[in-house]
Amino acid sequence: MLHILHFNRTIMPNRFVFTQGRQQILFRWLFSIFFGIGLATTAMGQIQVLQFKLVDESMTICGDSVRVMVQFRKTTNDPVTGIGFAVTPYRGMTYLLNSYQNYAGDATGDNGDMDDPVLYFPDLTGPAGETWVDTFEMNIGCQVLPLGENEKVVIKGTVTADGGIMANATDIEVQLLQPALNLISIVDKITDGTLDSSYTRVTTFKNGGFGSLKTWKYWSISQSAIRMDSLMYYSSVTSSWIKLNAVTLPGNAPGVEDTMCYLLQPAECAMIGDADATFDLNEEIKIREHFTVLECDPDNNRTFITGSWGCGGEECDWVMDEAFVRFGRILPTLKTWVDTWRPPFCHGTSEVRKIYITNLEGNPAKDVILDLFSKYSTNVINGPVEMGSIDIPALLPVGRQRRSCRSHPHECTATGYDLEHLLPAMDRGVLSGESGVERGFCQVALPEIQKMTP
């Protein structure tokens, strides 16, 4: 008998041998990882996103627009119609309308939506490999703040077409730069002030952040005892102080006199630091306030100095400090002296006597009263000697009050006053214990005597 033996052989698949289909899948996966390429999902292989990237290195909050590029292609010979590229901005980002026209791209329009933009492209009707590309611009504003710890700012994009074709682009992770406006110091933060006197103080600001500022606001809010007069800034380029055309706003709260503000712009930024029209990292600017004391009110003597920055009608960040005027801490120190006594040579000769009153230090002296006494003898041989008139000359030099008993036209700006006109009730009486000696007396109100300048 012939026996035929049947051997059953089981062939095990080699897991390390790739079929053609597996090779295609693996290729797409590796290509997507290493080159950031998104592939179509519902219609595999028809659209491929080749590039979706930030052309500029970084993005600054409230800075210039940055460029974003997208490039995609058709992977089959079949036509693709109704193509749009939808951008998903991050919080605070906006699309610059019509910016696709600024570059040599293929987009034909956008949907006019700054927050959820879509770019439109012509149909792809050629063979496989046909490519469209375009570049557009985006901004980022205050709404992105505050940023959480380790928070990533990304831009998403998706290509869509008729027939449910869709390809997601790899997200763009944005390097975000943020300005940091710091108030470094206030020179003369505490000012010893007096009524109707003018003073200055200097505030220094610094940008401590990597993001540059094109514009930022300076605010000086004063209470009712203070009036802001003007603002100046120091140019390190010209080594000089330059006046700012600041705007004064009326007070809108009890105890608030006014607000002086100025929007610093590239013109001012170009006069400091590296003169590149932006307020950059570690650059400083000094602003000098000129102000006047309107009243000696310790309850309304403060000025709130603020710097702020932002864009799109929003304020991203601000910094503030306060300065104030101190009243009544320095009393005036008055010194009075009279010219050396020189008796008249003969009876009836007029003698001019000059009286000097000087404020050596402290606040201006107000409501000063000068008491004048004159003794004269009824002795026939010596007298009498009596006061005739008082003049108020010009202040020469500033801070020194000069008084004389008779008019000197080349010195005086006021007419001499007779004592009887100044004080009709002049006291002339016999002094106790001085037989034969009488006294003349009057009081003279003097104008404000300021501290004598060196």
C-alpha positions, 0 to 999 in steps of 0.5 A, a space after each residue: 500500500 502506498 502511503 502518502 504523507 501530508 505535511 501541514 506547514 504554518 508560515 509565521 509572518 515576519 513582523 520585521 518585514 513591512 508590506 507596502 501599506 505599512 511602509 506608507 503609514 510609517 513614512 507619513 508618521 516619521 515625516 510628520 514628526 521630523 518636519 512638522 507636516 500635517 496630512 489630510 485626515 478624511 481624504 488621506 493624501 489629497 492635501 499636505 501642509 508643508 510649512 506653518 511657521 513664525 517668520 519672525 523670531 519672537 512676538 512682543 506684547 503690544 509690539 509690531 505685527 509678526 509674520 506667519 507663513 503657511 504652505 501646502 500642496 496637493 498630493 494626488 492628481 484629483 482637483 481640490 476646490 473650495 480651499 481655505 486656511 483657518 487660523 486659530 489665534 491664541 488668547 489676545 492674538 488678532 489677525 491683521 486684516 488684508 495682511 496677506 496682500 503684503 507679500 507675494 502669496 497665493 491667497 485671494 482674500 480673507 473672511 474679514 474676521 480678526 479673531 477667527 481668520 480664514 484665508 481663501 486660495 484658488 482651486 488646485 487643478 493641476 497634477 500632484 505636487 501643486 503648491 500654494 503659499 502665503 504670509 500674513 501678519 498677527 498681533 498680540 495684546 493685553 488679553 494674553 496676560 496674565 500668563 500662567 507658569 509654564 504656559 505655552 502660547 501657540 497658533 493653530 492652523 487647518 486647511 479645509 477643502 470641498 468634500 470634507 478634505 482637511 489637514 491640520 498643521 503642526 502648532 506654532 509655539 510662540 516665543 513671547 516677549 513682555 515689556 516691564 515698565 519700572 519706576 526706579 526713583 523720584 528725586 525730591 519725592 518730599 518737597 518742603 514747600 511754601 505758598 505760591 512757590 514753584 518746584 521741580 522733581 525728577 522721576 526715572 523709569 526703566 524698561 526691565 523686560 525683553 519686550 520693547 515699548 513703542 509708546 507708553 503713558 506718563 500720568 501725574 495726578 495732583 491733589 488740590 494743593 498742587 498745580 502741575 505746570 509743565 513736563 520735560 524729559 532728558 535726552 541722553 542723545 543731546 544731553 539736554 532737557 526737552 519740553 513735552 506738550 503734555 495734556 492737562 485734564 480737570 480733576 474729577 474727584 474731591 481733593 483732586 485738582 488736575 491730571 497732567 499726562 503725556 503719551 511718550 512716542 517713538 520721537 521721544 524714544 529716539 532721543 534716549 538710549 540707542 536712539 532706535 525709536 523704541 524703549 528697550 531692555 534696560 533703557 531709562 528715561 527721566 521726566 521732570 515735573 514743574 509744579 506750584 503750591 496753591 495752598 498749604 493744605 497738608 490733606 491735599 498735598 500729594 501727587 500720584 506719578 504713574 507709568 502705564 503701557 498697553 494697546 488696543 484701548 487696553 492697559 496691560 500693566 502700570 506702575 505708580 509711586 507718590 510724592 508730596 509737599 511738606 508745609 510748615 516745617 522750616 520757619 523763616 529766620 529774619 535779620 534786621 540791621 540799620 546803617 551806622 548812626 551818623 548824626 546830622 552836621 547841623 540843625 535841620 539837616 536831613 539824614 537818610 537811614 537805611 534799614 535792611 531785613 533779610 530772610 536768612 533761611 527757611 520759608 518765606 516770611 509773610 505778614 511781617 510788621 516792622 515797628 519803628 521807634 524814634 526818640 528825640 530830645 527837646 534839648 535846645 542844643 541837640 534837637 529835636 530829631 524826628 522821623 519824616 517819611 518811609 519808602 518801599 524800594 525795589 527788591 535789590 537783590 531778590 530776597 533782600 528787603 530794603 527800607 529807607 526813611 526818605 525817597 531815592 528815585 533811582 532805587 524806589 518803585 513806590 512813593 514815600 509815605 508820610 508817617 502821619 498817613 501811615 499811622 495817624 495815631 502816632 504815639 509821641 509820649 514822654 518815656 518814663 524815667 527819661 526827663 526831656 525825651 519824647 518818642 515817635 512810633 509807627 508800624 509798617 506792613 511789609 510784603 513777603 520776604 523770601 529766603 535770600 539767594 546766594 
